[in-house]
Amino acid sequence: MKPSFQLAAVACALSLALAGCSQSTPSTSSTESVQQSQTVKQYDAETFFDTTSIMGSSFSPKGDKILVSSDESGIYSLYEVDIKTAKKTRLTDFEDSTYAVAYFPKDERVLFTKDSGGNERYHIYVRETDGTVKDLTPGEETRAGFAGFTEDGKHFFITSNQRDAKFMDLYRVDANSYEVTPVYQNTMGLDVGAISPDGRFIALSKNNSNKDSDVFILDTRKKTLKPELITRHDDDAKYGPETFSRDSKSLYYSTDAKGEFAEVWRYDLTTGEHSPALKDEWDVSFIYFSKSGRYQVSGVNADASTKVSIIDTTTGKGIAMPSLPAGNLRGVNFSADEKTMAFYLNSDTSPSNLFVWQLGESKAKQLTNTLSDAINQNDLVESTIVRFKSFDGLEIPGVLYKPKQANSNNKVPALVWVHGGPGGQSRTGYSAMQQHLVNHGYAIFAVNNRGSSGYGKTFFHLDDKKHGTDDLQDIVYGKKHLQSLDWVDADKIGIMGGSYGGFMTAAALAFEPEEFKVGINIFGVTNWVRTLNSIPPWWESFKKALYDEMGDPATDGERHRAISPLFHAKNITKPLMVIQGANDPRVLQVESDELVAAVKANGVPVEYVLFDDEGHGFTKKENRIKASNAYLEFLNTYLDK
């Protein structure tokens, strides 16, 4: 996986979107051309963000409650949800977002993570049953992560860079005394990928380049504590640990060595034999098991949506799910006795809702209603997957949202949305921000330019060291595709995106200054020279892969300067909006400050929104509302005028 400039903490906490989506191109037939605009009620940003975002599905030891993170208070906090009554009880109340990890296996203590103001230095905390909270990984510069419980519940594992800011070491923590014992001192730049249920084996990964990686096994019963390479190979290929079998006898790992897409293979820890476990026509995204191993859950990234499979390993057959509302599964989890399953349903027009299901029963129970009561779901828009030819004939996919008001007699303005990364992917699923803009009559085309994940390794690497050039042309040709639709106003097309997408936005305005009428840069890189020399220390294990992708600043500084919008800001003549978090450790505030100043010097309209209490992504609901209101006001002023 490419290192991502996207909001990693929330991304890790969120379950993957599940289910396939249709592949079709919106009709431009004569029938549509005589349609009248649909009457759509419009809602303000406050109403869209009255919607609740929720994540997490850890069962309590008794299986009667589920631990979640929810932003219903305005910031992500921990709640436990009673599965009989659906009553939610708030467990944390901090100024910063808290993200659920899990209940302890034998009691209702809770582990969670939190950083400070978006600085991404996440600590591991425990909430005792009396409500007191203890930081298990103190230190202003410490960054820590949770790595799993042992199957007996007596210990859990954490990773921490406390010893060396560049490397994450592995520690075992006593679940009762919280005594911390070093397990593995990371001096090789490896990353902990999985730990066997019995705690004996550690699966580690190493990035050799952005095309090549390896998996190692560390047997903690051996005195040498030397990781053993298990994925020797000659040609470039990616290998990454996924999970261990519940009997701790096998490791499941992903690899693209066998073709364009990632497959899952099994490694026998006793015999050293490798065997295929799971493959599909798309990337297999994940695989994991219920506590006893009876149920296998896997997901496939199928054309910007993830389709899930749940297999009963005793029969080898998929389980028969009950009748459910329209939506895609996310976050499947099982209670300890494996009699109850928790999961989420999500769609373009419905945010994630938590369900529980007693396996074998005819109905599942919905525990949450997260869409604002004021919103009629019929006023929201479902996406379609479309494809177009780029400048060199390469087929580029994208996710298109067509406002219900739009037709050939009522052409609407449009935005090309660019995802983060490099190497991210725009996917189907609910977005309050995007639905807010579409609801107000702005089409959104989320283009998955070359270099995006999910479409095979060849496509993934087509933008290597070609950022701001070939991938930018994909975005320009995405705009041309919009112009070919008879319901889009061809003269009113803007561009927006976050992180790497923010860079592409600024690059489009600087290097293709006549293509887009406006741009919205959301914490985007504008000076690659500075950014690649100031990446957070905890990215050390990804640095080689990142440099293979973007170029080494020691040798590619001239190219980095050539593609950095800041050094070409004199070319920007179209209105620009910039949104930035002051505590962003990836894209420093100075990046946005300098771009804003340079574009203002051109006499070009510039709007700048700075959040003092956010980092690389906005976790506080009031800030997301402010940002969405700012987007709409800016677009109404400069794009749809």
C-alpha positions, 0 to 999 in steps of 0.5 A: 500500500502506498503511504497516504496523506489522508487522515490515517487514524480515522481511516484505520478506525473505519470499517471498509465499505462493502458491496458492489456497484453498478457500472453504467454511464448516465443516459443522455437520451432524447427522453431525458432531454425533455425531462423536467427538473425534479423538485428537491428540498435543499438542506443546509450544512447544519442539517447534513451534519446533524447526521451521525458518523459511527464506527466500531463493533466490539462486543462486551464479554457477555455479548450484551453491549457494543463499543462504538465511536460516535460524533453525535455530541459534535466530536467522536466519543466512546459509547456503549450500545445496549443490543436489547434496548439500543440505549447508548451510554457515553463513556468519554468526554474529551476536547479531542476525538476518542476512537474505540479499540475494544472491550477487554475480553473478560471485563468491561474495561475499554481500550481507546486511542486519542491524539492532541489537536490532530497531531497524530501522536496517538496514545493508548488509553484504558477506561476503567469500569469506574470511569477513570482513564489512564494513559498507557503510553505517555510522552509528548512525542510518543505515537502508539498503536494497538496490536491485539489481545492474546487469546487467553485475554491475559495480555495485549500488544502495543507498538510505540516509537518511545525508544526511537521516534522513527521506529515502532517497537513491540511491547506486551502489556499485562491486562491487569497490572499494565506492566509493559514488557518489550517484545521486539526492538525494531532496528530493521524498519519493519512494521508489525502486521499481525500477532498469532492468538497464542502470542508466539508468532509476530508477522512483520512487513518491510517496504523494499520499494513502492512495488516490492515488500516482504513478510517476516515471521518472528518466533518469540520462543527463539532466543535470537529473536531474529525475524525470518524472511518467508517471502523470498522472490525474484521479481518485484511483488508486494507481500503483506501480513493479514491475520493468523489462523485461530489455532496459531498454525498458519499465517494469511498474507496478501500478495500481488505476485500472481497477477494484477490483483492482490490475493490471499495466501496461507503459510504453514508455520510448521512446514513452511508450505505456501498455498492459495487461500482466496482470490477474485477478479479484483483486489482481496482487501482483507480477511479475518476470523471469528474467535473460534475460527468458525466464521471467515470474513473477507472483502473484495475491492470491486470497482470502488465498493467492497463486497463482503463474504462471510463463510462458515468454515465448517461447511465451506458455504456462505451464511444466509443473511436475513432480509436487510434494508438497501445498503452495503455491509461494513464492520462485521464482528461476532460476539465471543460465543459467536451467536450474535453478529454486529455489522453496519449498512451504508449507502450513498444516500444513507450513513452507516447504521449499526445492526445486530443479528442473532445468527439463524434468525429471520430478522436483524435489529437496527440499533441506530438511525444516523441520518438526520430526521429532517432529511428525506432520503429520496432527496439524496443522490446515488452514484454511478460508476462511469469510465472515459478515455484519457489523453493517451487512450487509457480508460479512467474510472470515476464515481459520478453524482448527478443532482436530481435537478439536472437535465438537458433543460436545466444544466448544472455546474460541476466539480471534479473531485480528486482523492487523497494519496498518492494512491488513494481511491474515491469510493461509493458510500455516504458523504455529508459534504458531497451530498450537501453540494450535490443537493444544492445543484453541483454535480460531482465527478470523483475521478480515480486517476492513474495511480489510484488503488483498486484497479490493478498494480499496473494502473497503480504504478502509472503515475510513479514520478509523473505526479502533476503531469500524466495524472493531472491530465486524467483530471483534465480529461475527466472535466472534458467528460463532464462537458460531454454530458448534456446536463452539465454546464460546460462553462461552469466546472471547478476542481476540488480535493483533499491532501494529494487531491488538494495538490492536484487542485492547486496544480490544475490552477497553476499548470492548466490555468484555463481548464477549471473556473475555480479550485478548492484546495483542502490541506493540499501539498503545494511545495513538494521540496519542503514536504518530502524533507519534513515527513513525520519521523514515524513514516520512516518505514514508508520513506523508501516506498514514498521516495520511489513513488514521488522521488528522493528529495536528494536527487529529484529536487529539481522535478519536485520544484517543477511540479510544486504549485507554490513555485508557479503560483503566478500562473493562477488566475482563477478564484481559489479556496484553501482549507487547512488544519493548524496542527497538520503534521503531514501538510504543514500550515506554512504550505497553505499560508504561502500559497494564499499569499502568492495567489493574493499577490496576483490580484486573484480572489482567495478565501482561506479557512484555518482551523486551529484545533485540527490536523490532517482532516477535520474531526470536529463536527462544528469545523466540518459544518463551517468548511461545508458552508464555506465551500458552498458559499465560495462556489455560489459566488465564483462558479455558479454566478 
